[in-house]
Amino acid sequence: MSAPADVRAFVALELDARLRQAIGELQARLRPRLGGIRLVRPEGIHLTLRFLGPTSPAQIETLRPLLAAAAAACPPAEVRVAGIGTFPERGSPRVLWLGLDAPPTILELQRACERAARAAGFEREERPFRAHLTLGRWRDRAPSPDLPPADLGARRLDALVLFKSDLKPDGAVYTPLVELPLEGLGDPSS
């Protein structure tokens, strides 16, 4: 009998259906301005806190209680979903993003997810965390688009999820491996 295979995984905060609908409407309004972009399906958009990449079953089992403790310590949060831009900031854009004004509790949750990843054997993430929702990606060089203001208002984030990501020709498919409510019961740095 062969050992279970690694999966491609990441840790994220889940979005509610109302926010996903608003994002889909925003994408439809933006589409005429965005030549050559591949938009992310609204159901695939989430706030990634830590990309893991190839993840073994043993690492998932190590992550499970650490992420549960982090989620239990973090209260649900209201975030303002506003601002739109591209990465990188200079040159040809590669990613179209929608901004989030993450409160300190969400930033601490992200740090707790980074600590959990390190405890499970993942390398340190060198890039600084920037709270955003990826709306689309350009495969080829494109001019920087003229982007209108975007403000989807305040939204509630209340669930931490460890996702498996399966890459498919028509886009990635995300499957929850672990779903955890944000509860605000203690200190997320533990």
Contacts in CASP RR format, 6 or more apart in sequence:
PFRMAT RR
TARGET T0000
AUTHOR 0000-0000-0000
METHOD contacts of the structure
MODEL  1
MSAPADVRAFVALELDARLRQAIGELQARLRPRLGGIRLVRPEGIHLTLR
FLGPTSPAQIETLRPLLAAAAAACPPAEVRVAGIGTFPERGSPRVLWLGL
DAPPTILELQRACERAARAAGFEREERPFRAHLTLGRWRDRAPSPDLPPA
DLGARRLDALVLFKSDLKPDGAVYTPLVELPLEGLGDPSS
3 57 0 8 1.000
4 57 0 8 1.000
6 54 0 8 1.000
6 55 0 8 1.000
6 56 0 8 1.000
6 57 0 8 1.000
7 54 0 8 1.000
7 55 0 8 1.000
7 60 0 8 1.000
7 164 0 8 1.000
7 165 0 8 1.000
7 177 0 8 1.000
8 52 0 8 1.000
8 53 0 8 1.000
8 54 0 8 1.000
8 55 0 8 1.000
8 164 0 8 1.000
8 165 0 8 1.000
8 166 0 8 1.000
8 167 0 8 1.000
9 52 0 8 1.000
9 53 0 8 1.000
9 55 0 8 1.000
9 60 0 8 1.000
9 162 0 8 1.000
9 163 0 8 1.000
9 164 0 8 1.000
9 165 0 8 1.000
9 177 0 8 1.000
10 48 0 8 1.000
10 50 0 8 1.000
10 51 0 8 1.000
10 52 0 8 1.000
10 53 0 8 1.000
10 162 0 8 1.000
10 163 0 8 1.000
10 165 0 8 1.000
11 48 0 8 1.000
11 49 0 8 1.000
11 50 0 8 1.000
11 52 0 8 1.000
11 63 0 8 1.000
11 67 0 8 1.000
11 113 0 8 1.000
11 116 0 8 1.000
11 117 0 8 1.000
11 160 0 8 1.000
11 161 0 8 1.000
11 162 0 8 1.000
11 163 0 8 1.000
12 46 0 8 1.000
12 47 0 8 1.000
12 48 0 8 1.000
12 49 0 8 1.000
12 160 0 8 1.000
12 161 0 8 1.000
12 163 0 8 1.000
13 46 0 8 1.000
13 47 0 8 1.000
13 49 0 8 1.000
13 106 0 8 1.000
13 109 0 8 1.000
13 157 0 8 1.000
13 159 0 8 1.000
13 160 0 8 1.000
13 161 0 8 1.000
14 46 0 8 1.000
14 157 0 8 1.000
14 159 0 8 1.000
14 160 0 8 1.000
14 161 0 8 1.000
14 179 0 8 1.000
15 23 0 8 1.000
15 45 0 8 1.000
15 46 0 8 1.000
15 47 0 8 1.000
15 133 0 8 1.000
15 155 0 8 1.000
15 157 0 8 1.000
16 155 0 8 1.000
16 156 0 8 1.000
18 155 0 8 1.000
19 81 0 8 1.000
19 152 0 8 1.000
19 155 0 8 1.000
20 42 0 8 1.000
20 43 0 8 1.000
20 45 0 8 1.000
21 42 0 8 1.000
22 81 0 8 1.000
22 152 0 8 1.000
23 42 0 8 1.000
23 45 0 8 1.000
23 98 0 8 1.000
23 133 0 8 1.000
23 135 0 8 1.000
23 152 0 8 1.000
24 42 0 8 1.000
26 98 0 8 1.000
26 135 0 8 1.000
26 150 0 8 1.000
26 152 0 8 1.000
27 39 0 8 1.000
27 42 0 8 1.000
27 135 0 8 1.000
29 148 0 8 1.000
30 84 0 8 1.000
30 96 0 8 1.000
30 135 0 8 1.000
30 147 0 8 1.000
30 148 0 8 1.000
31 39 0 8 1.000
33 145 0 8 1.000
33 146 0 8 1.000
33 147 0 8 1.000
34 96 0 8 1.000
34 145 0 8 1.000
35 142 0 8 1.000
35 145 0 8 1.000
36 138 0 8 1.000
36 139 0 8 1.000
36 140 0 8 1.000
36 142 0 8 1.000
37 96 0 8 1.000
37 136 0 8 1.000
37 137 0 8 1.000
37 138 0 8 1.000
37 142 0 8 1.000
38 136 0 8 1.000
38 137 0 8 1.000
38 138 0 8 1.000
38 139 0 8 1.000
39 96 0 8 1.000
39 135 0 8 1.000
39 136 0 8 1.000
40 134 0 8 1.000
40 135 0 8 1.000
40 136 0 8 1.000
40 137 0 8 1.000
41 171 0 8 1.000
44 172 0 8 1.000
44 174 0 8 1.000
45 133 0 8 1.000
45 134 0 8 1.000
45 135 0 8 1.000
46 133 0 8 1.000
46 161 0 8 1.000
46 163 0 8 1.000
46 174 0 8 1.000
47 100 0 8 1.000
47 102 0 8 1.000
47 131 0 8 1.000
47 132 0 8 1.000
47 133 0 8 1.000
47 157 0 8 1.000
48 134 0 8 1.000
49 109 0 8 1.000
49 110 0 8 1.000
49 113 0 8 1.000
49 129 0 8 1.000
49 160 0 8 1.000
50 110 0 8 1.000
50 113 0 8 1.000
50 114 0 8 1.000
50 116 0 8 1.000
50 117 0 8 1.000
50 125 0 8 1.000
51 125 0 8 1.000
52 59 0 8 1.000
52 117 0 8 1.000
52 122 0 8 1.000
53 165 0 8 1.000
55 63 0 8 1.000
55 120 0 8 1.000
59 120 0 8 1.000
59 121 0 8 1.000
59 122 0 8 1.000
60 162 0 8 1.000
60 177 0 8 1.000
60 178 0 8 1.000
62 119 0 8 1.000
62 120 0 8 1.000
62 121 0 8 1.000
63 116 0 8 1.000
63 117 0 8 1.000
63 120 0 8 1.000
63 162 0 8 1.000
63 178 0 8 1.000
64 162 0 8 1.000
64 178 0 8 1.000
66 112 0 8 1.000
66 115 0 8 1.000
66 116 0 8 1.000
66 119 0 8 1.000
66 120 0 8 1.000
67 113 0 8 1.000
67 116 0 8 1.000
67 160 0 8 1.000
67 162 0 8 1.000
67 178 0 8 1.000
67 180 0 8 1.000
68 178 0 8 1.000
68 180 0 8 1.000
69 112 0 8 1.000
69 188 0 8 1.000
69 190 0 8 1.000
70 109 0 8 1.000
70 112 0 8 1.000
70 113 0 8 1.000
70 116 0 8 1.000
70 160 0 8 1.000
70 188 0 8 1.000
71 109 0 8 1.000
71 159 0 8 1.000
71 160 0 8 1.000
71 180 0 8 1.000
71 181 0 8 1.000
71 182 0 8 1.000
71 183 0 8 1.000
72 180 0 8 1.000
72 183 0 8 1.000
72 184 0 8 1.000
72 185 0 8 1.000
72 186 0 8 1.000
73 109 0 8 1.000
73 112 0 8 1.000
73 183 0 8 1.000
73 184 0 8 1.000
73 185 0 8 1.000
73 186 0 8 1.000
73 187 0 8 1.000
73 188 0 8 1.000
73 189 0 8 1.000
73 190 0 8 1.000
74 105 0 8 1.000
74 106 0 8 1.000
74 108 0 8 1.000
74 109 0 8 1.000
74 112 0 8 1.000
74 160 0 8 1.000
74 182 0 8 1.000
74 183 0 8 1.000
74 184 0 8 1.000
74 188 0 8 1.000
75 105 0 8 1.000
75 182 0 8 1.000
75 183 0 8 1.000
75 184 0 8 1.000
76 156 0 8 1.000
76 157 0 8 1.000
76 158 0 8 1.000
76 181 0 8 1.000
76 182 0 8 1.000
76 184 0 8 1.000
77 102 0 8 1.000
77 103 0 8 1.000
77 105 0 8 1.000
77 106 0 8 1.000
77 156 0 8 1.000
77 157 0 8 1.000
77 158 0 8 1.000
77 182 0 8 1.000
78 103 0 8 1.000
78 154 0 8 1.000
78 155 0 8 1.000
78 156 0 8 1.000
78 157 0 8 1.000
79 100 0 8 1.000
79 101 0 8 1.000
79 102 0 8 1.000
79 103 0 8 1.000
79 106 0 8 1.000
79 131 0 8 1.000
79 154 0 8 1.000
79 155 0 8 1.000
79 156 0 8 1.000
79 157 0 8 1.000
80 100 0 8 1.000
80 101 0 8 1.000
80 151 0 8 1.000
80 153 0 8 1.000
80 154 0 8 1.000
80 155 0 8 1.000
81 98 0 8 1.000
81 99 0 8 1.000
81 100 0 8 1.000
81 133 0 8 1.000
81 151 0 8 1.000
81 152 0 8 1.000
81 153 0 8 1.000
81 154 0 8 1.000
81 155 0 8 1.000
82 99 0 8 1.000
82 101 0 8 1.000
82 150 0 8 1.000
82 151 0 8 1.000
82 152 0 8 1.000
82 153 0 8 1.000
83 98 0 8 1.000
83 99 0 8 1.000
83 149 0 8 1.000
83 150 0 8 1.000
83 151 0 8 1.000
84 96 0 8 1.000
84 97 0 8 1.000
84 98 0 8 1.000
84 99 0 8 1.000
84 135 0 8 1.000
84 147 0 8 1.000
84 148 0 8 1.000
84 149 0 8 1.000
84 150 0 8 1.000
85 96 0 8 1.000
85 97 0 8 1.000
85 99 0 8 1.000
85 147 0 8 1.000
86 93 0 8 1.000
86 94 0 8 1.000
86 95 0 8 1.000
86 96 0 8 1.000
86 97 0 8 1.000
86 144 0 8 1.000
86 145 0 8 1.000
86 147 0 8 1.000
87 93 0 8 1.000
87 94 0 8 1.000
87 95 0 8 1.000
87 97 0 8 1.000
88 94 0 8 1.000
91 144 0 8 1.000
92 138 0 8 1.000
92 141 0 8 1.000
92 142 0 8 1.000
92 143 0 8 1.000
92 144 0 8 1.000
93 138 0 8 1.000
93 142 0 8 1.000
93 144 0 8 1.000
93 145 0 8 1.000
94 137 0 8 1.000
94 138 0 8 1.000
95 134 0 8 1.000
95 136 0 8 1.000
95 137 0 8 1.000
95 138 0 8 1.000
96 134 0 8 1.000
96 135 0 8 1.000
96 136 0 8 1.000
96 137 0 8 1.000
96 138 0 8 1.000
96 145 0 8 1.000
97 132 0 8 1.000
97 133 0 8 1.000
97 134 0 8 1.000
97 135 0 8 1.000
98 132 0 8 1.000
98 133 0 8 1.000
98 135 0 8 1.000
98 150 0 8 1.000
98 152 0 8 1.000
99 131 0 8 1.000
99 132 0 8 1.000
99 133 0 8 1.000
100 131 0 8 1.000
100 132 0 8 1.000
100 133 0 8 1.000
101 131 0 8 1.000
102 110 0 8 1.000
102 131 0 8 1.000
105 188 0 8 1.000
106 131 0 8 1.000
106 157 0 8 1.000
107 129 0 8 1.000
107 131 0 8 1.000
108 188 0 8 1.000
108 189 0 8 1.000
109 160 0 8 1.000
109 182 0 8 1.000
109 188 0 8 1.000
110 129 0 8 1.000
110 131 0 8 1.000
111 188 0 8 1.000
111 189 0 8 1.000
112 188 0 8 1.000
112 189 0 8 1.000
113 160 0 8 1.000
114 124 0 8 1.000
114 125 0 8 1.000
114 129 0 8 1.000
115 189 0 8 1.000
117 125 0 8 1.000
118 124 0 8 1.000
157 182 0 8 1.000
158 181 0 8 1.000
158 182 0 8 1.000
159 179 0 8 1.000
159 180 0 8 1.000
159 181 0 8 1.000
159 182 0 8 1.000
160 179 0 8 1.000
160 180 0 8 1.000
160 181 0 8 1.000
160 182 0 8 1.000
161 176 0 8 1.000
161 177 0 8 1.000
161 178 0 8 1.000
161 179 0 8 1.000
161 180 0 8 1.000
162 176 0 8 1.000
162 177 0 8 1.000
162 178 0 8 1.000
163 174 0 8 1.000
163 175 0 8 1.000
163 176 0 8 1.000
163 177 0 8 1.000
164 174 0 8 1.000
164 175 0 8 1.000
164 176 0 8 1.000
164 177 0 8 1.000
165 172 0 8 1.000
165 173 0 8 1.000
165 174 0 8 1.000
166 172 0 8 1.000
166 173 0 8 1.000
166 174 0 8 1.000
166 175 0 8 1.000
END
